[in-house]
Amino acid sequence: MAVPILDLSKQHAPLASAMREAFDQILDTSQFVLGKPTVDFEAALAQACGCEAAVGVSSGTDALILAMMTLGIGAGDEVITSPFTFFASGGSIARMGAKPVFVDIDPVTMNLDPAKIEQAITPQPKAIMPVHLFGLAADMARIGKIASDHNLKVIEDTAQAIGATCCGKQAGTFGDIGCLSFYPTKNLSACGDAGACLVNDSSLEERLRMLRLHGQSAQYLHEHVGGNFRIDALQAALLHIKLPHLETWTDARRNNAARYGELLADLPVERPLEPVGYTHVYHQYTIRVEAEVRDKLAAHLREKQIGFGVFYPVPLHLQPCFAGLGQQEGSLPQAEKAARQVLSLPIFPGLTEDQLQEVVTGISEFFH
């Protein structure tokens, strides 16, 4: 039995009529950018995420860029972040003319190691960008204290972790600005690119909204040089339809993760954990195996037509575009080790018991 790494049809089929109706309404009104669909979605998203305001934007990457513009981060500044993440985290920092400072990850959670953050602080850092990787929140209690002690801004890359919690609070609401992605593979997914910034400060919200629209405070009056980071009305409308189902979909991911945990317990794989006080939303269910085994296991699963992902095979500090930062192989050993060991299994809502069993059987056959 073939098992895909992701199947969105299971989510879309029950919502298809409502989604088509939303499209027809927008086609009739010709309000294709921002407008009432965006206002309604932003209000619902802020309530769902437990923050004062949400500002819809054009993508998760643009959310990061807009957040840094809003906080005044630019040339000569340093932003501390993880090397073990999607490229947008480090790439957005570089696009602002700032310098990404990659520090190593915790060997268990694979999120930023707060102890390594402390060691990396110099007079230049202006912000910390923790990444809530694979659906598990970073240690925001310790990161928040470090930021407060050193007067640093905090921009949370929450692209993979909408709904994840730490100490009873949702990821994306601890720092100055939280950044969400609604790329089609995400737990809450658009039908294209979209994102949002979460904020609890009215002055930051005002600046986010202004910079989202070329720094415009009134029509053709520009207080700042901003960008074109507007969310499409259609994406906002479709996301608004999907948002009430997010909790159910998250529960399905968590149930699938618990089932994997039971079935993989006797196999030589390291399973993801959920620390006490955290709620993992399992954007990915990522196991770890010895480096010399990972690629062979991947080849076996590919032959069995079982979907998987390797997120991420080359840490950011070893990417060619960041060679000028001077970090070599061996500089960040935990990130490099994770990159050689990780393999993500299908975890999407709608994954059947038979499909899940097929995945586990494929892994078991490899080891036996």
C-alpha positions as CSV (number, residue, x, y, z in Angstrom):
1,M,0.0,0.0,0.0
2,A,1.4,3.4,-1.0
3,V,1.3,6.0,1.8
4,P,1.8,9.7,1.0
5,I,3.8,12.0,3.2
6,L,0.8,14.4,3.1
7,D,-2.8,14.1,1.7
8,L,-4.7,17.4,1.8
9,S,-7.8,16.0,0.1
10,K,-8.9,14.5,3.4
11,Q,-9.2,18.0,4.8
12,H,-10.5,19.7,1.8
13,A,-13.3,17.3,0.7
14,P,-15.7,18.1,3.6
15,L,-15.1,21.9,3.2
16,A,-15.1,22.1,-0.6
17,S,-18.6,23.6,-0.9
18,A,-17.9,26.3,1.6
19,M,-14.5,27.1,0.0
20,R,-16.1,27.3,-3.5
21,E,-18.8,29.6,-2.1
22,A,-16.2,31.9,-0.6
23,F,-14.4,32.0,-3.9
24,D,-17.7,32.9,-5.7
25,Q,-18.4,35.7,-3.2
26,I,-14.9,37.3,-3.7
27,L,-15.3,36.9,-7.4
28,D,-18.6,38.8,-7.2
29,T,-17.3,41.6,-5.0
30,S,-13.9,41.9,-6.8
31,Q,-12.3,42.6,-3.5
32,F,-9.3,40.5,-4.1
33,V,-6.8,42.0,-1.6
34,L,-7.3,42.7,2.2
35,G,-10.9,43.8,2.7
36,K,-13.6,42.2,5.0
37,P,-12.4,38.6,4.5
38,T,-9.0,39.6,5.9
39,V,-10.5,41.6,8.8
40,D,-12.7,38.7,9.8
41,F,-9.9,36.1,9.5
42,E,-7.5,38.3,11.5
43,A,-9.9,38.7,14.3
44,A,-10.7,35.0,14.5
45,L,-7.0,34.1,14.3
46,A,-6.0,36.5,17.1
47,Q,-8.7,34.9,19.3
48,A,-7.6,31.4,18.4
49,C,-4.0,32.1,19.1
50,G,-4.6,34.0,22.4
51,C,-3.1,37.3,21.3
52,E,-4.3,40.9,20.9
53,A,-4.0,41.1,17.2
54,A,-3.1,39.2,14.0
55,V,-1.9,40.8,10.8
56,G,-2.4,38.7,7.7
57,V,0.5,38.8,5.2
58,S,1.6,37.3,1.9
59,S,3.8,34.4,3.3
60,G,5.6,33.1,6.3
61,T,8.8,34.4,5.0
62,D,7.3,37.9,4.5
63,A,6.0,37.7,8.1
64,L,9.6,37.3,9.3
65,I,10.8,40.2,7.1
66,L,7.9,42.4,8.1
67,A,8.5,41.7,11.8
68,M,12.2,42.7,11.5
69,M,11.3,45.9,9.6
70,T,8.7,46.7,12.3
71,L,11.3,46.3,15.0
72,G,14.0,48.3,13.2
73,I,16.4,45.5,12.5
74,G,18.7,46.1,9.6
75,A,22.3,46.6,8.5
76,G,24.9,46.0,11.2
77,D,22.5,44.2,13.5
78,E,22.8,40.6,14.6
79,V,20.0,38.2,15.0
80,I,20.5,34.9,16.9
81,T,18.7,31.9,15.4
82,S,18.8,28.2,14.8
83,P,20.9,26.6,12.0
84,F,18.5,23.6,11.9
85,T,15.4,25.0,10.3
86,F,13.9,25.9,6.9
87,F,16.0,28.4,5.0
88,A,13.6,31.3,5.5
89,S,14.7,31.8,9.1
90,G,18.3,32.7,8.3
91,G,17.5,34.0,4.8
92,S,15.1,36.6,6.0
93,I,17.7,38.0,8.4
94,A,20.2,38.3,5.6
95,R,17.7,40.0,3.3
96,M,17.3,42.7,5.9
97,G,21.1,43.3,5.7
98,A,21.5,41.9,9.2
99,K,23.8,39.1,10.2
100,P,22.3,35.7,11.2
101,V,24.2,34.3,14.2
102,F,23.6,30.5,14.2
103,V,23.9,28.8,17.6
104,D,23.6,25.1,18.2
105,I,20.4,23.2,19.1
106,D,19.4,21.2,22.1
107,P,20.2,17.5,21.3
108,V,16.8,16.3,22.5
109,T,14.2,18.9,21.4
110,M,16.2,20.1,18.3
111,N,15.2,23.6,19.2
112,L,17.6,26.4,20.1
113,D,19.7,25.6,23.1
114,P,19.3,28.6,25.5
115,A,22.8,27.9,27.0
116,K,24.3,28.4,23.6
117,I,22.4,31.6,23.1
118,E,24.0,33.1,26.2
119,Q,27.5,32.2,24.9
120,A,26.7,33.9,21.5
121,I,25.7,37.3,22.9
122,T,28.0,40.2,21.9
123,P,27.3,44.0,21.8
124,Q,25.8,43.6,18.3
125,P,22.8,41.3,18.7
126,K,19.5,43.0,18.5
127,A,17.1,40.1,18.5
128,I,16.6,36.4,19.0
129,M,14.6,34.4,16.5
130,P,13.7,31.1,18.1
131,V,12.2,28.5,15.8
132,H,9.4,26.2,17.1
133,L,10.6,23.2,15.1
134,F,8.3,20.4,13.9
135,G,5.5,21.6,16.1
136,L,7.3,21.7,19.5
137,A,7.7,25.1,21.2
138,A,11.2,26.3,22.1
139,D,12.1,26.9,25.7
140,M,10.5,30.4,25.8
141,A,10.8,30.8,29.5
142,R,14.6,30.7,29.3
143,I,14.8,32.5,26.0
144,G,12.6,35.2,27.2
145,K,14.7,35.8,30.3
146,I,17.9,36.0,28.2
147,A,16.2,38.5,25.9
148,S,15.0,40.6,28.8
149,D,18.4,40.5,30.5
150,H,20.2,41.7,27.4
151,N,17.5,44.0,26.0
152,L,16.9,41.9,22.9
153,K,13.8,41.7,20.8
154,V,12.2,38.3,20.2
155,I,10.7,37.3,16.9
156,E,9.2,33.8,17.1
157,D,9.3,31.7,13.9
158,T,6.1,29.8,14.5
159,A,5.7,28.6,11.0
160,Q,5.4,25.0,12.0
161,A,3.8,25.3,15.4
162,I,0.4,27.1,15.4
163,G,-1.4,25.9,18.5
164,A,1.6,24.5,20.2
165,T,1.9,25.6,23.9
166,C,4.6,26.1,26.5
167,C,3.7,26.7,30.1
168,G,0.1,27.2,29.2
169,K,0.8,29.9,26.6
170,Q,0.7,29.5,22.8
171,A,3.8,29.6,20.7
172,G,4.0,32.9,18.8
173,T,2.7,35.0,21.7
174,F,5.7,35.1,24.0
175,G,8.0,37.5,22.2
176,D,7.5,40.9,20.5
177,I,6.1,39.4,17.3
178,G,5.2,35.8,16.3
179,C,5.3,34.8,12.7
180,L,3.0,32.1,11.1
181,S,3.1,30.4,7.8
182,F,0.0,29.1,6.0
183,Y,2.0,27.4,3.2
184,P,-0.1,24.4,1.9
185,T,1.9,21.8,3.9
186,K,1.3,23.6,7.3
187,N,-1.1,22.5,10.0
188,L,-3.4,25.4,9.0
189,S,-2.9,25.7,5.3
190,A,-3.8,28.2,2.6
191,C,-4.4,27.2,-1.0
192,G,-1.2,29.0,-1.9
193,D,1.1,31.3,0.0
194,A,0.0,33.3,3.1
195,G,1.2,34.1,6.6
196,A,0.5,36.3,9.6
197,C,2.2,38.2,12.4
198,L,0.9,37.9,16.0
199,V,1.3,40.8,18.4
200,N,0.2,42.0,21.8
201,D,1.3,45.6,21.4
202,S,-1.0,48.1,19.7
203,S,1.9,50.3,18.5
204,L,3.6,47.4,16.9
205,E,0.3,46.3,15.3
206,E,-0.1,49.8,13.8
207,R,3.4,49.7,12.4
208,L,3.0,46.2,11.0
209,R,-0.2,47.2,9.2
210,M,1.5,50.4,7.8
211,L,4.6,48.6,6.6
212,R,2.5,45.8,5.1
213,L,1.2,48.4,2.7
214,H,4.4,50.2,1.6
215,G,4.5,52.2,4.8
216,Q,1.3,54.0,3.9
217,S,-0.6,55.8,6.7
218,A,-3.2,57.2,4.3
219,Q,-3.8,56.8,0.6
220,Y,-0.6,57.9,-1.2
221,L,1.0,59.2,2.0
222,H,3.9,57.1,3.1
223,E,5.4,57.5,6.6
224,H,8.0,54.8,6.0
225,V,9.4,52.6,3.3
226,G,7.6,49.4,3.7
227,G,6.8,46.5,1.4
228,N,4.0,44.7,-0.4
229,F,3.1,42.1,2.2
230,R,-0.7,42.0,1.8
231,I,-2.6,38.8,2.2
232,D,-5.0,37.9,-0.6
233,A,-8.7,38.1,0.4
234,L,-9.3,34.6,-1.0
235,Q,-6.6,33.1,1.1
236,A,-7.9,34.9,4.2
237,A,-11.4,33.6,3.4
238,L,-10.3,30.0,2.9
239,L,-8.2,30.1,6.1
240,H,-11.2,31.5,8.0
241,I,-13.2,28.5,6.9
242,K,-10.5,26.1,7.9
243,L,-9.6,27.7,11.3
244,P,-12.5,26.2,13.3
245,H,-11.3,22.7,12.3
246,L,-7.6,23.3,13.4
247,E,-8.2,21.9,16.9
248,T,-9.7,18.7,15.5
249,W,-6.9,18.3,13.0
250,T,-4.3,18.9,15.8
251,D,-5.9,16.2,17.9
252,A,-5.7,13.8,15.0
253,R,-2.0,14.6,14.6
254,R,-1.4,14.0,18.3
255,N,-3.4,10.7,18.2
256,N,-1.3,9.6,15.2
257,A,1.9,10.5,17.1
258,A,0.7,8.5,20.2
259,R,0.0,5.5,18.0
260,Y,3.5,5.8,16.4
261,G,4.9,6.0,19.8
262,E,3.3,2.7,20.8
263,L,4.2,0.8,17.6
264,L,7.8,2.1,17.3
265,A,8.7,1.5,20.9
266,D,10.6,-1.7,20.3
267,L,12.5,-0.5,17.2
268,P,15.9,1.2,17.2
269,V,14.6,4.6,16.4
270,E,14.5,7.8,18.6
271,R,11.0,9.1,18.8
272,P,10.0,12.7,19.3
273,L,9.2,13.7,22.8
274,E,6.7,16.1,24.4
275,P,8.4,17.7,27.5
276,V,6.3,18.2,30.6
277,G,4.4,21.5,30.3
278,Y,4.4,21.5,26.5
279,T,1.8,20.6,23.9
280,H,3.4,19.3,20.7
281,V,1.3,19.8,17.5
282,Y,3.3,17.5,15.3
283,H,3.7,19.4,12.1
284,Q,6.2,16.6,11.5
285,Y,6.6,13.3,13.3
286,T,10.4,13.1,13.1
287,I,12.4,10.1,14.2
288,R,16.1,9.8,14.5
289,V,18.3,6.9,13.5
290,E,22.1,6.5,13.3
291,A,23.5,8.5,10.4
292,E,24.8,5.5,8.5
293,V,21.3,4.0,8.7
294,R,19.1,7.0,7.8
295,D,19.7,7.0,4.0
296,K,19.3,3.2,3.7
297,L,16.1,3.4,5.6
298,A,14.9,6.2,3.4
299,A,15.7,4.1,0.3
300,H,13.8,1.2,1.8
301,L,10.7,3.3,2.4
302,R,10.9,4.8,-1.0
303,E,10.9,1.3,-2.5
304,K,7.9,0.5,-0.4
305,Q,6.2,3.7,-1.7
306,I,6.0,5.0,1.8
307,G,6.3,8.8,2.0
308,F,8.8,10.5,4.2
309,G,10.8,13.7,4.4
310,V,14.3,14.7,5.5
311,F,14.0,18.1,7.1
312,Y,16.7,19.4,6.9
313,P,19.8,17.7,5.3
314,V,22.1,20.7,5.3
315,P,22.1,23.0,8.3
316,L,22.0,26.7,7.5
317,H,25.5,27.5,8.7
318,L,26.9,25.0,6.1
319,Q,24.8,26.5,3.2
320,P,27.1,28.0,0.5
321,C,25.4,31.4,0.7
322,F,26.4,31.7,4.4
323,A,30.1,30.6,3.9
324,G,31.2,34.2,4.6
325,L,30.0,33.8,8.2
326,G,33.0,31.6,8.8
327,Q,31.4,28.6,10.4
328,Q,32.8,25.3,9.2
329,E,31.7,21.7,9.6
330,G,32.0,20.8,13.2
331,S,31.1,24.3,14.4
332,L,27.6,23.3,15.5
333,P,27.8,19.6,16.1
334,Q,24.3,19.0,17.4
335,A,22.7,20.6,14.4
336,E,25.0,18.7,12.1
337,K,24.2,15.4,13.8
338,A,20.5,16.0,13.6
339,A,20.7,16.8,9.9
340,R,22.3,13.4,9.3
341,Q,19.8,11.4,11.5
342,V,16.3,12.9,11.0
343,L,13.5,11.3,9.0
344,S,9.9,12.5,9.1
345,L,6.9,10.1,8.8
346,P,3.4,10.7,7.5
347,I,1.4,12.3,10.3
348,F,-1.4,14.3,8.5
349,P,-5.0,14.3,9.8
350,G,-6.9,11.6,7.9
351,L,-4.0,9.1,8.0
352,T,-5.7,5.8,8.5
353,E,-4.8,3.1,10.9
354,D,-4.0,0.8,8.0
355,Q,-1.7,3.5,6.5
356,L,0.0,4.1,9.8
357,Q,0.5,0.3,10.3
358,E,2.0,0.2,6.7
359,V,4.6,2.8,7.7
360,V,5.5,1.0,10.9
361,T,5.7,-2.4,9.1
362,G,8.0,-0.9,6.5
363,I,10.3,0.4,9.2
364,S,10.2,-2.9,11.1
365,E,11.0,-4.9,8.0
366,F,14.1,-2.8,7.4
367,F,15.4,-3.5,10.9
368,H,14.6,-7.2,10.8
